[in-house]
């Protein structure tokens, strides 16, 4: 008999599997509505289910795992003139920020942070990433460190902030208030896909997710061919 801890872990694992399967079912419904010629690429149930499995692997590997990223991808998809279903790599590119040089030079960012760290009252920032990195290190601490230590601490924090903002996991707005605080009225995105679908996955785990993603043809031919037992689609499929 399994211990309560093992049972709880199994239940959590099953919940993750179902959540992941439901997410990709819903994502494909959205994409099929956006691209009316989707049947050219996905002519059968087998093609649809294989595509969902490949998209799942590609998006997880590419770090596309927040609602903000996915909404950005769908927003760009709606603007495309082509009626044909995109490849996973194409959608992943839509989910990422367009600007390549969207962050300041690290050395210039450090110089700005040092200037502001020594100020009392209103501080002027040119970029939210500089402000956030300086705040993470601590403005008071930054002003008290020796030059080498301050530079090392700031540049490490600045790189992390730029990586988070570039991936879409951190969304912040610049603030010029007297305290030099970041305006986080745009909160950090919550991950909707796990970094990996299941902790320490086994081949059986992946087969279970694949089974949940795939499935029988629904009764309604107007709907995509998803598992009729999927709770997310059951009412629509049976109507």
N, C-alpha and C positions, 0 to 999 in steps of 0.2 A: 504494500500500500504506500502510495506516495505521501511524503510529508506535506504539511500546509504550505511550506515555502516553495516546494516543487510544483504543487498545484497552482499556486498564485503565479509562478513564472510561466507555466503552460498557458494559463488564462490570458496573461498579458501578451504572450507571444501570439495567441490566436486572435486577440483583438488587434494587434499590429498588422497581422496578415490581412484581416478583413478590411481594416481601414485603408491599407495600401491598395487592395483590389478595388474598393469602392472609389478611391480617388482617381485611378486610371480609367475606370469606367466612365466617370463623370467628365474627365478631361477629354476623352474621345467623343463624348456626346457634344461637347462645346465645339471641338474642332470639326466634327462632321457637319454641324450646323453652319460653320463659317465657310467651309470649303465644299460646295455642293457636288463637285466632281470627285469626291473621295472614293467612290466605287472603282475608279480607274486603278487606284493603288491597292484597294482593299476589296476585292471582288467576292470574297467568301468569308465565312465564319473563321476558318483556319487562318486566313490572312490577317483578319482583325485581331485575333487572339495572339498570334505571333508578333504583330506590330506592338501590341500593348506590352508584351514581355520585353521586347527590345527597347522600347521607350523607357520602361521602368529602369532597366540597367543603365541606359545612357544618361538619364537625368540624375540618377543617384551618383554615378561616377563623376559627372560634371559639376556636382555641388548645387544643382538646382533643387532647392528644398524649402523655399519659403513662399508664402502666399503672394508677397510683393513681386517676386521674380516671375511667378507663373502668371499673375495678372498682367504684368508687363508684356510677357510673351503673347498672351491672348489679345491684348490691346493692339500690338503690332500685327498680329495675324488678321485682325478685322480690317486692317487698312490695306491688305494685300489685294492686288487686282486679280491674281491667279485664282482660279476655282479649284485647283488641284491640291491634294493633301500633301503637307510638307514632310520632309524627312526629319527624324529626331534631331539631328545635328542642326538643321535649319531652325527648328523651334527653340533649341537650346541657345542659339545665337541671339534670337529675339528676346530671350529672358535676361540677357546680360546688358549692362550699360553700354551705350554706344561710344561715349567719349573715351579716347585712349589716354590723353594727357589731361585728365580732369583734376589732378592733384598737383599742388605746388612742389617745387624743388625741395628736397629734404633739408638742405642747408639753409635755404631761405626761410623755410618753415621754422627751423630751430632758432634762427636769429629773431624772428617775430615773437616766438614763445618767450625768449629771454627778455626782450623788450617789455612785453606785457607782464611778465612775472615780477618785474621790479616796480610796477606801477601800483598806485593806490587810487581807487575810484574807477572811472570809466576806462576800459581797455578796448582797443580797436583791433579787430581780427579781420583778416582777409578771406579766410576759408574755415569752414566748420571742422575740417579734419585737424587743423592746427590747434584750434580751440579745444577740441575733444582730447587730443593727445596731451596737451599741456595740463588739462584738468585731471586726466588719469594719473599723470606723474605727480601732480600737486603743485600749484603755483608757488606756494610758500617754500616747498621743498626744492623746487627748481631754482628759486632765487638764492638758496643757501648752499647748493652743491658747488663743487669746483667745476671748472669748464668741461673737463673730460668726462666726469661723471654725469653732469647735466646733459651733455650731448648724447652720450650712450643711452641714458634712460629715455630721453625724449625721442630719439630716432627709433628706438625699439617700439615705443608706444605709437608713434606716428605710422610706422609700417603696418602694425596691427589694425589701426583705425582705417587706413587706406584699403587694406585687404577686405575688411568687413564692409566698408561702404561700397567698394567695387563689386563685391559679390551680392550686394543687396540685403545682407543680414543686418546692417545698421543704417538707419535713415534718420538724419539729424539736420536741423536748420541752424544757421548762424544767428547768434544773439549778440547784441552790443550793449547789454545792460551793465550796470555798475559793478556787478559781481563777476562778470566775465563767465557766466554760466551758459551751458549749451541749452538751447530750446529743444526739448524732446517731445514737443507736441505731436511730432510724427514718431511714434514709438518704434523700437526695433521690431522687425518682422518675426513672427513666430514660425518655426519650422513646421511644415505640413507633411514633408517627407522625411523619414529618418535618414541619417548618414548612411546607414545600411538598413535594408528592409527588416532584418531580424538580428538581434545580438547573437554572435557566434553561430551563424546559420549552418545547417547541415543540408545535404542534398534533399532530405525529406521536407525540410522547411520550404525550400524553393519550389518543390513540387506542389506543396499546399498552396502557395501564393499563385503559382501558375494555374492551378485548378480553379481557384477563386476568380482569377482574371478571365479565364476562358469560360466555356460553358455551352449550354444548349442554345438553339435558336429560339428567340421569343415568339409569341403568337402574333405580335403586331409587326408586319413587314415594313411599316413606316419608321420603326425604331431601329437603331443599330442592333446588331446581333450579339446581345450579351446574355449572361446567365440569368434566367428568369427567377432563380432563387436569390439573386442579389437583393438584399433589403432596400438598397437605394433605388432600384428600378422595378421592384415587384408590382407596385400599383399601376405604373404606366404599362408594363408588359402585359398585365392581365386584363387591362381595360379594353 
